[in-house]
Structure formats: structure tokens, C-alpha cells
């Protein structure tokens, strides 16, 4: 998925830019949404930004998920990270706050 001009840190985008990126990556969002419905616990909301897995910021996680079609196919570490990702970005298309779960420890908000 070679997409030019994708942010290295999707948290830097304002809400309008986030929604525009979601529109731009509709195909990726649809594909990842279907998979996350069976891979993540709990199941992501309908407006979850699954397209983020097609961005450079989450390329490593997407690679580790690979072609898994069930949660059993994921390593425990990958399943745990996927669940943290879903929790951290649950409201990504609704608000610009609260996404510090993937920030380096020295950059997290207090």
C-alpha cells in the first residue's frame, strides 16, 4: 500500500484531516475493519479508523498481523498490542485527545 503523503504520526492531524484521510483510504479501512472484527477484543466500533493500519505509523503492527484471519493465529504479544491499538484509537474520528498509548514514555501527557 504505497500511499504518498501519509503521516508518520497520525495523532498530529486535526479532526477534519483525520476524516479526510479516512475517506482517502476507504478501501484500506473496509478491508482492515472486516479483519479487526474477528481479530480484536473487544470488537471495534463501526467508525473505528482501521485504515490507520495502512499508514507508516502502524506498518510494523500490520506486518505482524500478517494474513491472520482469526485471533488464534496471532501471537499473544501481537494480540495484546492490537487490543491496545483499538483502545487508543477508538475515538480517533471523534476527538483529538487521549491517544497517548503509543507515544514514547517521555512524550506521554500526564
N, C-alpha and C positions, 0 to 999 in steps of 0.2 A: 504494500500500500504506500506507494511513493506519493505523498501529498506535500506539495510545496507550501511554505509559509505556515506550518503548524507550530504552535507554541511549544517550547521546551518545558515550560511550566504553565499548565492550563489555569492555574489559580490567578495569574496576573490579568486575565481578561475580565472586562466588566460584564454585567449580565446580558446586555444586548449583543456583545461579541460572542458570548458563550452560546446564546440561542442561534446566532448566525452560523457558528461553527457546527452546531448540531444539524442545522438544515443542510449545510455543505457536505456533511458526512452521513447523510441519511442511510445510504446503503450499508456502511460500516455499522451504524447504530442498529439497524434492523438485524443484521447478522449476529452481532455480539449480544443483543438483547435476547434473542432466541436461545442462545447458548447459556447466558447468565441465569436464565430462568431455571435451569436444571443444575448449574454449577455452584451458584452462590447460596448461602444461608444467612439470613432469610432471603427470600426471593425479592429482587429489586422492584421498586415501584415502576409503573408504566412509563413515567417520564425520566427514568434513570438514564444518565448520559453514558451509555455503553460505548459510544463512539470514542470515548477517551482512550480505550484500549488500542485504538488505531493511531494514537499520537506518540511522538517520541518519548514523552514523559513516562509512558507505561509500556513501552516496547518490550522491556525485559519481562514484565508480568505476562504480557500477551504471549511471548515466546514460551514461557514456562507452562502456560495453559495449553499451548500447542493445539492439537486436534482433539483434545478431550471432549467427550460428549456426555460424560456423567461425572459426578463428583468423585466417585471411586477411582477414577483414572488420574486424579490429581494427587500429588504428594501432599502430606499433611501441611507442610510449610506453605506450599502454593495455595492450598485451600484456605488456610488462615489469612494469608495476605490478600487473597481475593475478597474474603469477607470484610477485612479492614478497609479495602478499597471501596467496596459497596457502601459501607457505613460512612466513610469520609466524604464521599461524593454524592450521597443520597439527595441532597438539596442543591446540587450544583446549578441547575437550571432555574432555581427559585430564589437563591440568595448568593451573596459573595462572601459570606462569613462561615467560619467553622471548618475549614478544610486543611487544618494543620497536621493531620495524621501522617502525611508523607513528607513533611518538611524535615530537614535535618534537625536534630535535637536543639542545636544552638540557635535555630531560627523560629522555633515554635512560639506562638503567642502565650503569654501567661494568663 
